[in-house]
Structures are given as C-alpha cells and as structure tokens.
Amino acid sequence: MRMANYLEWFLALQATTALAAPISGFVRDVANSRPIVGAMVTLSDTVARTAEDGAFSISGRISENGPALLVRAAGYDRQSIALSRAKGPVNVALHRFAPKALYLTVYGVGAPQFRNNALRLIQTTELNALVIDLKGDAGIVPWPARTRTAQEAGARRLTSIPDLADFVARMHARGIYLIGRIVVYKDNPLALCRPELAVRTAGGAVWHDRERLAWVDPFRQEVRDYNLALAEEAAQAGFDEIQFDYVRFPDAPGLRFSQESTARSREGAVALLLDQARKRLAPYNVFIAADIFGYVCWNASDTGIGQLIEKLAPALDYTSPMLYPSGFQFGIPGFRNPVEHPFEIVNLSLDRARQRTALPSTRFRPWLQAFRDYGFDRRVFGAAEIRDQIRAAEQFGADGWMLWNARNIYSDAGLKPKK
C-alpha cells in the first residue's frame, strides 16, 4: 500500500472507530430509583456488570455515530442509550417486566388458527409474550436462515415464518415480548446429513431416541457453531430472548461420543455452549435462557445428561426448569402424587433451585403444564391446575412463566383478564 493511500485509510479508520474514554453511570429501577445490582452493560464487545450501588464503568471501541450503550437486567426490560446524547455519568432507568408466555411450535406459528388464537389471548388476558420455535424438536428451521448448514442438512423443508425481521416487527408492534427457542442437540436432519457428528450406539450405528430421532454430539464445535449462528440471526432480527432447549446429553446408557462421557466432561460441554452464546450474542443485548429438566432442581448429580444447576444457572439470564407435574414420575419429598399438588411441585422446585444457586428469584422462569396429564390419572389440566402453577411461580418471585402445549391448543383457563 502506498504511503498516501495508507494515510487516508488510517485517518478514515480513526474517524470510524476509536477507543472511548471510560463511560460511567448508574442503573436503577424506574419505579423506585433503587440500584439494580448485576445489570449487564455492553459497549461494542466489552461487557460490565453493575455494582451494589448500581454503578458501572466501561470502555470500548465506538464509531462516529455510536454504537449505543446496551443495558439489560433479569426481571427488567432492555435498553439502548445513544452515546452521542450522553453528557457526564449515564443514568439508566429500567422498567420491571415479567414475560407471561405461550409456546408455538414450528407448525403452530404458521397455522392461522393457532397463531390468531394465541394473539387473541395475549390481547385479552394477562399474557404478554410468545415462545417461538426457531429450530424445533425435529430439527426443522422454519424461516430462511442464512447459515448454509440449515440448507445442507435439509432443515429448511418447512417455512412458517417467511421473513423473520418482519415477523418480529409485527409482534413488537403489538407489544409482544419474543423468545426464540432453539433445540440444540436433538437434531435429526444434521445427524443424518453429517453422520460423523451423530451420537452413536455402542455398536457404532447412529442412535435414535424413543421418537426415532437422531441426536448430534454435544462435544463437537461444529454443532455449537450451527446453533449459535441461528441464535445470532435471531438476535439480529430483534428477538428479545434466545432460549436453548435440549442443551443436554441424551438420557440413555451406553452411547458413544467423540470424547469420553463423564459427569465432568458432560457438564463442561453444556457450559461451553452457554459461555460461547453469551460472548457471541453480547453485541445484541439479547437475554439468554436455557431449559432444564425439573428434577435437575433436586438432583445433586448432573442427572447423567450434563445439567448441573450450580454450573448452568450463573451463565444465564434466565434458567427455565420444566416443572410439569406429569413429568415428576417419583414426585418430590412429601408429595408422591405430583398431579394432585401442582402448586407444591412448582413452588418447592423453584425454591430448591434458588437455594442451590444462591441466585435471586428473578433469574428463574419456569415452564408450566397446559396439557392433559400423561403419567398418572390422565386428568385435564384446566383453570384450577394452571392457576395453581402460576400462583406458585409468582409467589416464589420468578420472572414470569411459560405455558407449554405441544399441540398449540390454549384457552383463557386459569388466566386473568387483561387490565
């Protein structure tokens, strides 16, 4: 490069990016001006947390027109503050927000009867959020993802969201908080397309679960890269939160992976994905969550799947245990028939998780059962059962709750009317 051209390039670069002097300020609750401890403050690729008094100080590279200072905290909304308007200390006031969500599958979000019913319930009840499959249980990616892996693996055989950014904009215009669910290691298309990435039986064949779906190896970086690419696209499109599901090993014995499967190696593999997600998604100020088995709140081991709550929860904005009473096959201490005690199942499981992690209640948001019992007496989970679960989560102080029905069928049973 000639000297004159180099000088022009250097001056242009200096005008575009520069290392900012430390930016300091406070993050407080807009309702009572109390400091928010542990809020995430992001400037470019630098992240800081607020102290006990809500104070922060952060430096990073900024461009001529920004970027903004990004702020979020569990139990609150997220904000973007233009640095060009910042004079002296930056005072950020966050509003409390608790998502109350319904879940829609890759099929449900594209079916007018299910989608419109969910939107009607959000308009007329206390609901204010949706959990949308961005990569479903069968590995389907129902939107035109840019990552080549989705195309090559055959994950794009269904399109229920033709334009992801447009979908986000339309939902945000209705005041809906959007959570993008990404099923990570249960991935039939990728496992069959790339068998070298698949979980295998002791005999070397590609392993399939009870639903006849193949899984991919949680130790493989290629698998993490694929799911993180999808998460980044969703964050770019404007999703408020990315939720990783099936971020675990299969619950079956005698399987083969690319590394030896021990409690320590499994826990490390699961934690690595979440750590990489936190770093890769930092510039988007998006909340990060992960789903865990309900019994993970109680089990002292990794449950054989790599989920140890003490290691998982601190890396996340929100931990979402699946507290469906029907899934507690053996009950919990003092309550052997869980479907008769939905309040206790939810409330005591969350309390156990809080005790073990020493995290505040707002770092948890449970999945609740909105489907018929399958494990005990086949009872319908109607208004009383749903309300009991909601009451348990709210009494605990969780940051909202999510209702699960894999058939996308919901009513206003157990829900309060919109104020």
C-alpha positions in Angstrom: 0.0 0.0 0.0 1.4 3.5 -1.0 2.1 5.8 1.9 -0.6 8.4 0.8 -3.2 5.7 0.5 -2.2 4.2 3.8 -2.6 7.6 5.5 -6.0 8.0 4.0 -7.1 4.6 5.2 -5.7 5.2 8.7 -7.4 8.5 9.1 -10.7 7.0 7.8 -10.4 4.2 10.3 -9.7 6.6 13.1 -12.8 8.6 12.2 -14.9 5.4 12.1 -13.7 3.6 15.3 -12.0 5.0 18.4 -11.3 3.7 21.9 -13.7 5.6 24.1 -12.7 7.0 27.4 -14.3 5.1 30.3 -18.1 5.7 30.4 -19.6 5.6 33.8 -23.1 5.8 35.2 -25.8 4.1 37.3 -28.6 1.6 36.5 -31.7 2.0 38.6 -35.3 0.8 38.9 -37.5 3.4 37.2 -40.3 2.8 39.8 -38.4 3.4 43.0 -34.9 4.6 41.9 -33.3 1.7 43.7 -30.0 0.5 42.3 -30.1 -2.7 40.1 -27.2 -5.0 41.1 -25.6 -7.2 38.4 -27.2 -5.4 35.4 -25.3 -6.2 32.1 -23.8 -3.1 30.4 -22.4 -3.7 26.9 -20.3 -1.4 24.8 -19.2 -2.9 21.5 -17.5 -6.2 22.5 -17.0 -5.2 26.2 -19.4 -6.2 29.0 -19.5 -5.0 32.5 -21.9 -5.6 35.5 -23.2 -3.0 37.9 -22.0 -3.0 41.5 -24.1 -3.0 44.7 -24.9 0.7 44.2 -25.9 0.2 40.6 -22.7 1.9 39.3 -20.7 0.8 36.3 -17.7 1.9 34.3 -16.9 0.6 30.8 -14.6 1.3 27.9 -14.8 0.0 24.4 -14.5 0.9 20.7 -17.1 3.3 19.4 -17.9 4.5 15.9 -18.5 8.1 14.9 -22.3 7.7 15.3 -22.4 5.2 18.2 -22.8 2.4 18.9 -25.3 2.6 21.7 -24.6 1.6 25.3 -26.7 -1.5 25.8 -28.2 -2.3 29.2 -30.3 -5.2 30.4 -31.1 -6.9 33.8 -33.0 -10.0 34.7 -36.5 -9.0 35.8 -36.4 -5.8 33.7 -36.6 -4.7 30.1 -33.5 -3.9 28.0 -32.5 -0.5 26.7 -30.2 1.1 24.2 -28.7 4.5 25.0 -27.1 6.7 22.3 -23.7 7.8 23.5 -23.9 11.0 21.4 -26.5 12.2 23.9 -24.6 11.1 26.9 -23.1 14.0 28.9 -21.3 13.1 32.1 -22.5 10.0 34.0 -25.1 7.9 32.2 -28.2 7.3 34.3 -30.2 4.3 33.0 -33.7 3.6 34.4 -35.1 0.1 33.6 -38.7 -1.0 33.8 -39.7 -4.2 35.5 -41.0 -6.8 33.1 -42.2 -10.4 33.6 -42.9 -12.3 30.5 -46.1 -14.5 30.6 -45.9 -16.6 27.5 -47.5 -19.2 25.3 -45.4 -21.6 23.2 -46.0 -22.2 19.5 -44.3 -24.9 17.5 -42.7 -24.6 14.0 -46.2 -25.6 12.7 -48.3 -23.6 15.2 -46.7 -20.3 14.4 -47.6 -20.7 10.7 -51.1 -22.0 11.2 -53.6 -19.1 11.3 -56.0 -20.8 13.7 -53.3 -21.4 16.3 -51.4 -18.1 15.8 -54.5 -16.0 15.8 -55.8 -17.7 18.9 -52.5 -17.0 20.7 -52.7 -13.4 19.7 -56.3 -13.1 20.8 -55.3 -14.5 24.3 -52.4 -12.0 24.5 -54.8 -9.2 23.7 -57.5 -10.2 26.2 -55.6 -11.9 29.1 -52.5 -11.2 31.2 -50.3 -12.9 28.6 -47.7 -10.7 27.0 -45.1 -13.0 25.4 -44.6 -15.8 22.9 -42.1 -18.6 22.7 -41.5 -19.4 19.0 -39.6 -22.4 17.6 -36.7 -21.2 15.6 -35.3 -24.7 15.5 -37.8 -27.3 16.6 -37.7 -30.8 18.2 -37.3 -32.4 14.8 -34.5 -30.1 13.8 -36.7 -28.0 11.4 -35.7 -24.4 10.9 -39.0 -22.7 9.8 -37.5 -19.5 8.4 -35.0 -18.6 5.7 -31.9 -18.8 7.8 -28.7 -17.6 6.1 -26.4 -20.3 7.6 -25.6 -22.9 4.9 -25.8 -25.8 7.4 -29.6 -25.4 7.7 -29.9 -25.8 3.9 -27.4 -28.6 3.5 -28.9 -30.6 6.4 -32.4 -30.4 5.0 -33.7 -28.5 8.0 -35.5 -26.0 5.7 -38.3 -28.2 4.4 -40.9 -26.0 6.1 -41.4 -22.2 6.1 -43.9 -20.9 8.6 -42.1 -17.6 9.1 -41.2 -16.2 5.6 -39.4 -13.1 6.9 -38.0 -13.2 10.5 -37.4 -9.5 10.9 -40.8 -8.6 9.6 -42.4 -11.1 12.0 -40.5 -9.6 14.9 -41.6 -6.1 13.9 -45.2 -7.1 13.7 -45.2 -8.8 17.1 -43.3 -5.9 18.7 -45.9 -3.6 17.3 -48.5 -5.5 19.4 -46.3 -5.1 22.5 -45.3 -8.8 22.5 -42.1 -10.0 24.1 -40.5 -12.6 21.8 -38.5 -15.6 22.9 -36.8 -17.7 20.2 -36.5 -21.4 21.2 -33.6 -23.3 19.6 -33.4 -27.1 20.2 -29.7 -27.8 20.2 -28.6 -31.4 20.4 -31.7 -33.2 19.3 -31.2 -32.7 15.6 -32.3 -35.4 13.3 -31.5 -33.6 10.0 -28.0 -32.7 10.9 -27.2 -36.1 12.4 -28.4 -37.9 9.2 -26.7 -35.5 6.9 -23.5 -35.4 8.8 -23.3 -38.9 10.5 -19.8 -38.1 11.8 -21.5 -35.6 14.1 -24.1 -38.1 15.3 -24.4 -39.8 18.7 -23.8 -43.5 18.2 -24.8 -46.7 19.8 -22.2 -49.0 21.4 -22.1 -50.9 18.2 -21.4 -47.8 16.1 -24.8 -47.2 14.5 -26.4 -43.8 14.6 -28.5 -43.8 17.7 -32.2 -42.8 17.7 -34.4 -41.9 20.7 -37.9 -43.1 21.5 -39.3 -40.7 18.9 -37.0 -42.3 16.3 -35.0 -39.0 16.1 -31.2 -38.9 15.9 -29.1 -36.6 18.1 -25.8 -34.8 17.5 -22.7 -35.0 19.6 -22.6 -32.2 22.3 -18.8 -32.3 22.3 -18.5 -31.1 18.7 -17.7 -27.5 18.0 -19.4 -27.7 14.5 -22.7 -28.4 16.3 -22.3 -25.5 18.6 -21.3 -23.2 15.7 -24.5 -24.1 13.8 -26.8 -23.4 16.7 -25.0 -20.2 17.6 -25.3 -18.9 14.0 -29.1 -19.4 14.2 -29.2 -17.6 17.6 -27.2 -14.7 16.2 -29.5 -14.3 13.2 -32.5 -14.3 15.6 -30.8 -11.7 17.7 -30.1 -9.5 14.7 -33.8 -9.8 13.7 -34.8 -8.4 17.0 -35.8 -11.3 19.3 -35.8 -10.2 22.9 -34.5 -13.5 24.2 -32.8 -16.7 22.9 -33.8 -19.9 24.7 -31.7 -23.0 24.3 -33.6 -26.3 24.7 -32.2 -29.9 24.7 -28.9 -28.4 25.8 -28.0 -31.7 27.3 -26.8 -35.2 26.5 -29.3 -38.0 25.7 -30.8 -39.8 28.8 -29.8 -43.2 27.6 -26.9 -45.5 28.7 -24.1 -47.0 26.6 -23.8 -44.3 23.9 -20.7 -43.3 22.1 -19.4 -39.7 21.6 -16.3 -38.1 20.2 -15.0 -37.9 23.8 -15.4 -40.0 26.9 -18.7 -39.1 28.6 -18.2 -38.4 32.3 -20.1 -36.1 34.6 -17.3 -33.6 34.4 -16.9 -33.7 30.6 -20.7 -33.6 30.1 -21.1 -30.6 32.4 -18.2 -28.9 30.6 -19.7 -29.4 27.2 -23.0 -27.9 28.2 -21.4 -25.0 30.0 -19.2 -24.3 26.9 -22.1 -23.8 24.6 -23.7 -21.3 27.0 -20.4 -19.5 27.5 -19.9 -19.2 23.8 -23.5 -18.0 23.4 -23.0 -15.3 26.0 -19.9 -14.0 24.2 -21.3 -14.2 20.7 -24.6 -12.6 21.5 -23.3 -9.8 23.7 -23.4 -7.1 21.0 -27.2 -7.7 20.6 -28.1 -7.2 24.3 -30.4 -10.2 24.0 -31.4 -12.2 27.1 -30.1 -15.8 27.2 -32.0 -18.7 28.7 -31.9 -22.5 28.8 -34.4 -25.2 29.6 -33.6 -27.9 32.1 -35.4 -31.0 33.4 -37.5 -30.4 36.5 -35.5 -33.0 38.5 -32.3 -31.0 37.8 -33.6 -28.6 40.6 -33.4 -31.6 43.0 -30.6 -33.9 41.8 -27.2 -33.4 43.2 -25.6 -35.1 40.2 -25.7 -34.0 36.5 -28.6 -36.4 36.1 -26.4 -38.2 33.5 -27.1 -35.5 30.9 -24.7 -32.7 31.8 -27.2 -30.5 33.5 -25.9 -29.4 37.0 -27.9 -26.4 38.1 -25.0 -24.8 40.0 -22.9 -24.7 36.8 -25.7 -23.8 34.4 -27.7 -21.0 36.1 -24.9 -18.4 36.7 -24.1 -18.3 33.0 -27.7 -17.4 32.0 -30.0 -14.5 32.4 -32.9 -17.0 32.9 -33.0 -20.7 33.9 -36.2 -22.3 32.8 -37.0 -25.6 34.6 -39.7 -27.7 33.0 -41.9 -28.1 36.1 -44.7 -30.1 34.5 -46.3 -32.2 37.4 -46.8 -35.0 34.9 -43.0 -35.2 34.4 -42.2 -35.8 38.1 -42.5 -39.6 37.9 -41.4 -40.1 41.5 -42.9 -36.9 43.0 -40.8 -34.8 45.3 -40.2 -35.1 49.1 -43.5 -35.0 50.8 -45.6 -35.1 47.6 -45.7 -38.5 45.9 -48.6 -37.7 43.6 -47.5 -34.6 41.8 -50.6 -34.0 39.7 -52.5 -33.6 42.9 -50.1 -30.9 44.1 -49.2 -28.6 41.1 -48.6 -25.6 43.4 -46.1 -27.5 45.6 -44.3 -29.0 42.6 -43.6 -25.6 41.1 -43.0 -23.6 44.2 -40.8 -26.1 46.0 -38.7 -26.9 42.9 -38.0 -23.3 42.3 -37.1 -22.8 45.9 -34.7 -25.7 45.8 -33.1 -24.2 42.7 -32.7 -20.8 44.4 -31.1 -22.4 47.5 -28.6 -24.4 45.4 -27.5 -21.5 43.2 -27.9 -18.5 45.6 -29.4 -16.6 42.7 -32.3 -14.2 43.1 -35.8 -15.4 42.2 -35.9 -13.2 39.1 -33.2 -15.4 37.4 -35.8 -18.2 37.0 -38.8 -18.5 34.7 -40.5 -21.9 34.7 -42.3 -23.9 32.1 -45.8 -24.8 33.3 -48.2 -27.6 32.2 -51.1 -26.6 30.0 -51.8 -30.1 28.6 -53.5 -33.3 29.8 -51.7 -35.5 32.3 -49.9 -38.5 30.7 -48.2 -40.1 33.7 -50.8 -40.6 36.4 -54.6 -40.3 36.1 -55.0 -38.6 32.7 -56.7 -35.6 34.3 -57.2 -32.4 32.3 -55.1 -29.5 33.4 -57.7 -26.8 33.4 -58.2 -23.5 35.1 -57.5 -24.7 38.7 -54.3 -26.6 37.9 -53.0 -23.8 35.6 -53.8 -21.1 38.1 -52.1 -23.1 41.0 -48.9 -23.3 38.9 -49.0 -19.6 38.1 -49.6 -18.7 41.7 -46.7 -20.9 42.8 -44.3 -19.2 40.3 -45.5 -15.7 41.2 -45.3 -16.3 45.0 -41.8 -17.5 44.5 -40.9 -14.3 42.7 -40.0 -15.8 39.3 -39.6 -13.5 36.3 -42.8 -14.7 34.7 -43.8 -18.1 33.4 -44.4 -20.0 30.2 -47.3 -22.4 29.3 -46.5 -25.5 27.3 -48.8 -27.3 25.0 -47.1 -29.2 22.1 -50.5 -29.2 20.2 -50.7 -25.4 20.3 -54.1 -25.5 21.9 -54.7 -22.9 24.6 -57.7 -21.2 26.2 -58.1 -18.5 28.8 -58.5 -21.2 31.5 -56.6 -20.1 34.6 -55.6 -16.7 33.1 -56.5 -13.3 34.5 -58.2 -10.9 32.1 -56.1 -8.0 30.7 -56.1 -5.0 33.0 
